[in-house]
Amino acid sequence: MAATGWEHAGAYRVEVRGRLTDRFAASFDGLAIEPGSGSRAGTTVLVGPVRDQSHLMGILQTLDALGIELISVNPDQPAADLEGRGTQFQGFLPQRDVRAI
């Protein structure tokens, strides 16, 4: 990933409640849509590169505009690459009611 001045640039996993179909692919250009499995059945994970904070916020705003409930946002990198930085942005996103799909 090219240097952007934002230290969190890289691949991300954005988990949402419900099953998103391929019709949502255009809304999340560049992110793969993967169904959750096992204990995560009934969820969908958007996986792919996030180039900067503005791009991440755009993804989150799109989810909100579509009424899709956000479960988690995590860097999709090996744990060793994240040592000392944490693996989830807990407290990063405001808590608020969102509509379920």
Phi and psi in radians as a Rosetta constraint file:
Dihedral C 1 N 2 CA 2 C 2 CIRCULARHARMONIC -1.182 0.35
Dihedral N 2 CA 2 C 2 N 3 CIRCULARHARMONIC 2.586 0.35
Dihedral C 2 N 3 CA 3 C 3 CIRCULARHARMONIC -1.150 0.35
Dihedral N 3 CA 3 C 3 N 4 CIRCULARHARMONIC 2.274 0.35
Dihedral C 3 N 4 CA 4 C 4 CIRCULARHARMONIC -2.133 0.35
Dihedral N 4 CA 4 C 4 N 5 CIRCULARHARMONIC -0.089 0.35
Dihedral C 4 N 5 CA 5 C 5 CIRCULARHARMONIC 1.543 0.35
Dihedral N 5 CA 5 C 5 N 6 CIRCULARHARMONIC -0.116 0.35
Dihedral C 5 N 6 CA 6 C 6 CIRCULARHARMONIC -1.888 0.35
Dihedral N 6 CA 6 C 6 N 7 CIRCULARHARMONIC 1.971 0.35
Dihedral C 6 N 7 CA 7 C 7 CIRCULARHARMONIC -1.171 0.35
Dihedral N 7 CA 7 C 7 N 8 CIRCULARHARMONIC -0.201 0.35
Dihedral C 7 N 8 CA 8 C 8 CIRCULARHARMONIC -1.716 0.35
Dihedral N 8 CA 8 C 8 N 9 CIRCULARHARMONIC 0.108 0.35
Dihedral C 8 N 9 CA 9 C 9 CIRCULARHARMONIC -1.089 0.35
Dihedral N 9 CA 9 C 9 N 10 CIRCULARHARMONIC 2.515 0.35
Dihedral C 9 N 10 CA 10 C 10 CIRCULARHARMONIC 2.628 0.35
Dihedral N 10 CA 10 C 10 N 11 CIRCULARHARMONIC -2.866 0.35
Dihedral C 10 N 11 CA 11 C 11 CIRCULARHARMONIC -1.405 0.35
Dihedral N 11 CA 11 C 11 N 12 CIRCULARHARMONIC 2.509 0.35
Dihedral C 11 N 12 CA 12 C 12 CIRCULARHARMONIC -2.306 0.35
Dihedral N 12 CA 12 C 12 N 13 CIRCULARHARMONIC 2.752 0.35
Dihedral C 12 N 13 CA 13 C 13 CIRCULARHARMONIC -2.090 0.35
Dihedral N 13 CA 13 C 13 N 14 CIRCULARHARMONIC 2.071 0.35
Dihedral C 13 N 14 CA 14 C 14 CIRCULARHARMONIC -1.983 0.35
Dihedral N 14 CA 14 C 14 N 15 CIRCULARHARMONIC 1.911 0.35
Dihedral C 14 N 15 CA 15 C 15 CIRCULARHARMONIC -1.683 0.35
Dihedral N 15 CA 15 C 15 N 16 CIRCULARHARMONIC 2.339 0.35
Dihedral C 15 N 16 CA 16 C 16 CIRCULARHARMONIC -2.255 0.35
Dihedral N 16 CA 16 C 16 N 17 CIRCULARHARMONIC 2.746 0.35
Dihedral C 16 N 17 CA 17 C 17 CIRCULARHARMONIC -1.412 0.35
Dihedral N 17 CA 17 C 17 N 18 CIRCULARHARMONIC 2.393 0.35
Dihedral C 17 N 18 CA 18 C 18 CIRCULARHARMONIC 1.713 0.35
Dihedral N 18 CA 18 C 18 N 19 CIRCULARHARMONIC 3.004 0.35
Dihedral C 18 N 19 CA 19 C 19 CIRCULARHARMONIC -1.791 0.35
Dihedral N 19 CA 19 C 19 N 20 CIRCULARHARMONIC 2.098 0.35
Dihedral C 19 N 20 CA 20 C 20 CIRCULARHARMONIC -1.650 0.35
Dihedral N 20 CA 20 C 20 N 21 CIRCULARHARMONIC 2.364 0.35
Dihedral C 20 N 21 CA 21 C 21 CIRCULARHARMONIC -1.637 0.35
Dihedral N 21 CA 21 C 21 N 22 CIRCULARHARMONIC 3.057 0.35
Dihedral C 21 N 22 CA 22 C 22 CIRCULARHARMONIC -1.091 0.35
Dihedral N 22 CA 22 C 22 N 23 CIRCULARHARMONIC -0.298 0.35
Dihedral C 22 N 23 CA 23 C 23 CIRCULARHARMONIC -1.132 0.35
Dihedral N 23 CA 23 C 23 N 24 CIRCULARHARMONIC -0.300 0.35
Dihedral C 23 N 24 CA 24 C 24 CIRCULARHARMONIC -1.524 0.35
Dihedral N 24 CA 24 C 24 N 25 CIRCULARHARMONIC -0.129 0.35
Dihedral C 24 N 25 CA 25 C 25 CIRCULARHARMONIC -0.968 0.35
Dihedral N 25 CA 25 C 25 N 26 CIRCULARHARMONIC -0.721 0.35
Dihedral C 25 N 26 CA 26 C 26 CIRCULARHARMONIC -1.149 0.35
Dihedral N 26 CA 26 C 26 N 27 CIRCULARHARMONIC -0.507 0.35
Dihedral C 26 N 27 CA 27 C 27 CIRCULARHARMONIC -1.238 0.35
Dihedral N 27 CA 27 C 27 N 28 CIRCULARHARMONIC -0.414 0.35
Dihedral C 27 N 28 CA 28 C 28 CIRCULARHARMONIC -2.190 0.35
Dihedral N 28 CA 28 C 28 N 29 CIRCULARHARMONIC 0.944 0.35
Dihedral C 28 N 29 CA 29 C 29 CIRCULARHARMONIC -0.872 0.35
Dihedral N 29 CA 29 C 29 N 30 CIRCULARHARMONIC 2.236 0.35
Dihedral C 29 N 30 CA 30 C 30 CIRCULARHARMONIC 1.615 0.35
Dihedral N 30 CA 30 C 30 N 31 CIRCULARHARMONIC -0.173 0.35
Dihedral C 30 N 31 CA 31 C 31 CIRCULARHARMONIC -1.862 0.35
Dihedral N 31 CA 31 C 31 N 32 CIRCULARHARMONIC 2.381 0.35
Dihedral C 31 N 32 CA 32 C 32 CIRCULARHARMONIC -1.398 0.35
Dihedral N 32 CA 32 C 32 N 33 CIRCULARHARMONIC 2.540 0.35
Dihedral C 32 N 33 CA 33 C 33 CIRCULARHARMONIC -1.862 0.35
Dihedral N 33 CA 33 C 33 N 34 CIRCULARHARMONIC 1.981 0.35
Dihedral C 33 N 34 CA 34 C 34 CIRCULARHARMONIC -2.075 0.35
Dihedral N 34 CA 34 C 34 N 35 CIRCULARHARMONIC 2.267 0.35
Dihedral C 34 N 35 CA 35 C 35 CIRCULARHARMONIC -1.236 0.35
Dihedral N 35 CA 35 C 35 N 36 CIRCULARHARMONIC 2.499 0.35
Dihedral C 35 N 36 CA 36 C 36 CIRCULARHARMONIC -1.230 0.35
Dihedral N 36 CA 36 C 36 N 37 CIRCULARHARMONIC 2.707 0.35
Dihedral C 36 N 37 CA 37 C 37 CIRCULARHARMONIC -2.410 0.35
Dihedral N 37 CA 37 C 37 N 38 CIRCULARHARMONIC 2.959 0.35
Dihedral C 37 N 38 CA 38 C 38 CIRCULARHARMONIC 1.039 0.35
Dihedral N 38 CA 38 C 38 N 39 CIRCULARHARMONIC -2.215 0.35
Dihedral C 38 N 39 CA 39 C 39 CIRCULARHARMONIC -1.219 0.35
Dihedral N 39 CA 39 C 39 N 40 CIRCULARHARMONIC -0.208 0.35
Dihedral C 39 N 40 CA 40 C 40 CIRCULARHARMONIC -1.790 0.35
Dihedral N 40 CA 40 C 40 N 41 CIRCULARHARMONIC 0.248 0.35
Dihedral C 40 N 41 CA 41 C 41 CIRCULARHARMONIC -1.012 0.35
Dihedral N 41 CA 41 C 41 N 42 CIRCULARHARMONIC 2.524 0.35
Dihedral C 41 N 42 CA 42 C 42 CIRCULARHARMONIC 1.561 0.35
Dihedral N 42 CA 42 C 42 N 43 CIRCULARHARMONIC 0.131 0.35
Dihedral C 42 N 43 CA 43 C 43 CIRCULARHARMONIC -2.167 0.35
Dihedral N 43 CA 43 C 43 N 44 CIRCULARHARMONIC 2.966 0.35
Dihedral C 43 N 44 CA 44 C 44 CIRCULARHARMONIC -2.322 0.35
Dihedral N 44 CA 44 C 44 N 45 CIRCULARHARMONIC 2.512 0.35
Dihedral C 44 N 45 CA 45 C 45 CIRCULARHARMONIC -2.058 0.35
Dihedral N 45 CA 45 C 45 N 46 CIRCULARHARMONIC 2.195 0.35
Dihedral C 45 N 46 CA 46 C 46 CIRCULARHARMONIC -1.617 0.35
Dihedral N 46 CA 46 C 46 N 47 CIRCULARHARMONIC 2.171 0.35
Dihedral C 46 N 47 CA 47 C 47 CIRCULARHARMONIC -2.220 0.35
Dihedral N 47 CA 47 C 47 N 48 CIRCULARHARMONIC 2.319 0.35
Dihedral C 47 N 48 CA 48 C 48 CIRCULARHARMONIC 2.830 0.35
Dihedral N 48 CA 48 C 48 N 49 CIRCULARHARMONIC -3.068 0.35
Dihedral C 48 N 49 CA 49 C 49 CIRCULARHARMONIC -1.307 0.35
Dihedral N 49 CA 49 C 49 N 50 CIRCULARHARMONIC 2.442 0.35
Dihedral C 49 N 50 CA 50 C 50 CIRCULARHARMONIC -2.149 0.35
Dihedral N 50 CA 50 C 50 N 51 CIRCULARHARMONIC 2.001 0.35
Dihedral C 50 N 51 CA 51 C 51 CIRCULARHARMONIC -1.409 0.35
Dihedral N 51 CA 51 C 51 N 52 CIRCULARHARMONIC -0.500 0.35
Dihedral C 51 N 52 CA 52 C 52 CIRCULARHARMONIC -2.840 0.35
Dihedral N 52 CA 52 C 52 N 53 CIRCULARHARMONIC 3.083 0.35
Dihedral C 52 N 53 CA 53 C 53 CIRCULARHARMONIC -1.096 0.35
Dihedral N 53 CA 53 C 53 N 54 CIRCULARHARMONIC -0.644 0.35
Dihedral C 53 N 54 CA 54 C 54 CIRCULARHARMONIC -1.080 0.35
Dihedral N 54 CA 54 C 54 N 55 CIRCULARHARMONIC -0.716 0.35
Dihedral C 54 N 55 CA 55 C 55 CIRCULARHARMONIC -1.106 0.35
Dihedral N 55 CA 55 C 55 N 56 CIRCULARHARMONIC -0.788 0.35
Dihedral C 55 N 56 CA 56 C 56 CIRCULARHARMONIC -1.059 0.35
Dihedral N 56 CA 56 C 56 N 57 CIRCULARHARMONIC -0.790 0.35
Dihedral C 56 N 57 CA 57 C 57 CIRCULARHARMONIC -1.119 0.35
Dihedral N 57 CA 57 C 57 N 58 CIRCULARHARMONIC -0.616 0.35
Dihedral C 57 N 58 CA 58 C 58 CIRCULARHARMONIC -1.094 0.35
Dihedral N 58 CA 58 C 58 N 59 CIRCULARHARMONIC -0.713 0.35
Dihedral C 58 N 59 CA 59 C 59 CIRCULARHARMONIC -1.073 0.35
Dihedral N 59 CA 59 C 59 N 60 CIRCULARHARMONIC -0.822 0.35
Dihedral C 59 N 60 CA 60 C 60 CIRCULARHARMONIC -1.137 0.35
Dihedral N 60 CA 60 C 60 N 61 CIRCULARHARMONIC -0.666 0.35
Dihedral C 60 N 61 CA 61 C 61 CIRCULARHARMONIC -1.171 0.35
Dihedral N 61 CA 61 C 61 N 62 CIRCULARHARMONIC -0.632 0.35
Dihedral C 61 N 62 CA 62 C 62 CIRCULARHARMONIC -1.128 0.35
Dihedral N 62 CA 62 C 62 N 63 CIRCULARHARMONIC -0.768 0.35
Dihedral C 62 N 63 CA 63 C 63 CIRCULARHARMONIC -1.006 0.35
Dihedral N 63 CA 63 C 63 N 64 CIRCULARHARMONIC -0.804 0.35
Dihedral C 63 N 64 CA 64 C 64 CIRCULARHARMONIC -1.085 0.35
Dihedral N 64 CA 64 C 64 N 65 CIRCULARHARMONIC -0.784 0.35
Dihedral C 64 N 65 CA 65 C 65 CIRCULARHARMONIC -1.106 0.35
Dihedral N 65 CA 65 C 65 N 66 CIRCULARHARMONIC -0.547 0.35
Dihedral C 65 N 66 CA 66 C 66 CIRCULARHARMONIC -1.512 0.35
Dihedral N 66 CA 66 C 66 N 67 CIRCULARHARMONIC -0.062 0.35
Dihedral C 66 N 67 CA 67 C 67 CIRCULARHARMONIC 1.287 0.35
Dihedral N 67 CA 67 C 67 N 68 CIRCULARHARMONIC 0.493 0.35
Dihedral C 67 N 68 CA 68 C 68 CIRCULARHARMONIC -1.678 0.35
Dihedral N 68 CA 68 C 68 N 69 CIRCULARHARMONIC 2.248 0.35
Dihedral C 68 N 69 CA 69 C 69 CIRCULARHARMONIC -1.371 0.35
Dihedral N 69 CA 69 C 69 N 70 CIRCULARHARMONIC 2.156 0.35
Dihedral C 69 N 70 CA 70 C 70 CIRCULARHARMONIC -1.418 0.35
Dihedral N 70 CA 70 C 70 N 71 CIRCULARHARMONIC 2.320 0.35
Dihedral C 70 N 71 CA 71 C 71 CIRCULARHARMONIC -1.791 0.35
Dihedral N 71 CA 71 C 71 N 72 CIRCULARHARMONIC -0.877 0.35
Dihedral C 71 N 72 CA 72 C 72 CIRCULARHARMONIC -2.765 0.35
Dihedral N 72 CA 72 C 72 N 73 CIRCULARHARMONIC 2.769 0.35
Dihedral C 72 N 73 CA 73 C 73 CIRCULARHARMONIC -2.295 0.35
Dihedral N 73 CA 73 C 73 N 74 CIRCULARHARMONIC 2.108 0.35
Dihedral C 73 N 74 CA 74 C 74 CIRCULARHARMONIC -2.394 0.35
Dihedral N 74 CA 74 C 74 N 75 CIRCULARHARMONIC 2.474 0.35
Dihedral C 74 N 75 CA 75 C 75 CIRCULARHARMONIC -1.076 0.35
Dihedral N 75 CA 75 C 75 N 76 CIRCULARHARMONIC 2.476 0.35
Dihedral C 75 N 76 CA 76 C 76 CIRCULARHARMONIC -1.837 0.35
Dihedral N 76 CA 76 C 76 N 77 CIRCULARHARMONIC 1.173 0.35
Dihedral C 76 N 77 CA 77 C 77 CIRCULARHARMONIC -2.329 0.35
Dihedral N 77 CA 77 C 77 N 78 CIRCULARHARMONIC 2.741 0.35
Dihedral C 77 N 78 CA 78 C 78 CIRCULARHARMONIC -0.999 0.35
Dihedral N 78 CA 78 C 78 N 79 CIRCULARHARMONIC 2.520 0.35
Dihedral C 78 N 79 CA 79 C 79 CIRCULARHARMONIC -0.967 0.35
Dihedral N 79 CA 79 C 79 N 80 CIRCULARHARMONIC -0.614 0.35
Dihedral C 79 N 80 CA 80 C 80 CIRCULARHARMONIC -1.069 0.35
Dihedral N 80 CA 80 C 80 N 81 CIRCULARHARMONIC -0.553 0.35
Dihedral C 80 N 81 CA 81 C 81 CIRCULARHARMONIC -1.258 0.35
Dihedral N 81 CA 81 C 81 N 82 CIRCULARHARMONIC -0.288 0.35
Dihedral C 81 N 82 CA 82 C 82 CIRCULARHARMONIC -1.862 0.35
Dihedral N 82 CA 82 C 82 N 83 CIRCULARHARMONIC 0.044 0.35
Dihedral C 82 N 83 CA 83 C 83 CIRCULARHARMONIC -0.905 0.35
Dihedral N 83 CA 83 C 83 N 84 CIRCULARHARMONIC 2.228 0.35
Dihedral C 83 N 84 CA 84 C 84 CIRCULARHARMONIC 1.468 0.35
Dihedral N 84 CA 84 C 84 N 85 CIRCULARHARMONIC -0.112 0.35
Dihedral C 84 N 85 CA 85 C 85 CIRCULARHARMONIC -1.921 0.35
Dihedral N 85 CA 85 C 85 N 86 CIRCULARHARMONIC -0.139 0.35
Dihedral C 85 N 86 CA 86 C 86 CIRCULARHARMONIC 1.428 0.35
Dihedral N 86 CA 86 C 86 N 87 CIRCULARHARMONIC 2.836 0.35
Dihedral C 86 N 87 CA 87 C 87 CIRCULARHARMONIC -2.060 0.35
Dihedral N 87 CA 87 C 87 N 88 CIRCULARHARMONIC -0.068 0.35
Dihedral C 87 N 88 CA 88 C 88 CIRCULARHARMONIC -2.525 0.35
Dihedral N 88 CA 88 C 88 N 89 CIRCULARHARMONIC 2.559 0.35
Dihedral C 88 N 89 CA 89 C 89 CIRCULARHARMONIC -1.546 0.35
Dihedral N 89 CA 89 C 89 N 90 CIRCULARHARMONIC 1.079 0.35
Dihedral C 89 N 90 CA 90 C 90 CIRCULARHARMONIC -1.220 0.35
Dihedral N 90 CA 90 C 90 N 91 CIRCULARHARMONIC 2.331 0.35
Dihedral C 90 N 91 CA 91 C 91 CIRCULARHARMONIC 1.444 0.35
Dihedral N 91 CA 91 C 91 N 92 CIRCULARHARMONIC -0.113 0.35
Dihedral C 91 N 92 CA 92 C 92 CIRCULARHARMONIC -1.298 0.35
Dihedral N 92 CA 92 C 92 N 93 CIRCULARHARMONIC -0.640 0.35
Dihedral C 92 N 93 CA 93 C 93 CIRCULARHARMONIC -1.739 0.35
Dihedral N 93 CA 93 C 93 N 94 CIRCULARHARMONIC 2.471 0.35
Dihedral C 93 N 94 CA 94 C 94 CIRCULARHARMONIC -1.163 0.35
Dihedral N 94 CA 94 C 94 N 95 CIRCULARHARMONIC 2.496 0.35
Dihedral C 94 N 95 CA 95 C 95 CIRCULARHARMONIC -1.429 0.35
Dihedral N 95 CA 95 C 95 N 96 CIRCULARHARMONIC 2.241 0.35
Dihedral C 95 N 96 CA 96 C 96 CIRCULARHARMONIC -2.825 0.35
Dihedral N 96 CA 96 C 96 N 97 CIRCULARHARMONIC 2.806 0.35
Dihedral C 96 N 97 CA 97 C 97 CIRCULARHARMONIC -1.290 0.35
Dihedral N 97 CA 97 C 97 N 98 CIRCULARHARMONIC 2.365 0.35
Dihedral C 97 N 98 CA 98 C 98 CIRCULARHARMONIC -2.250 0.35
Dihedral N 98 CA 98 C 98 N 99 CIRCULARHARMONIC 2.721 0.35
Dihedral C 98 N 99 CA 99 C 99 CIRCULARHARMONIC -1.421 0.35
Dihedral N 99 CA 99 C 99 N 100 CIRCULARHARMONIC 2.409 0.35
Dihedral C 99 N 100 CA 100 C 100 CIRCULARHARMONIC -1.449 0.35
Dihedral N 100 CA 100 C 100 N 101 CIRCULARHARMONIC 2.653 0.35
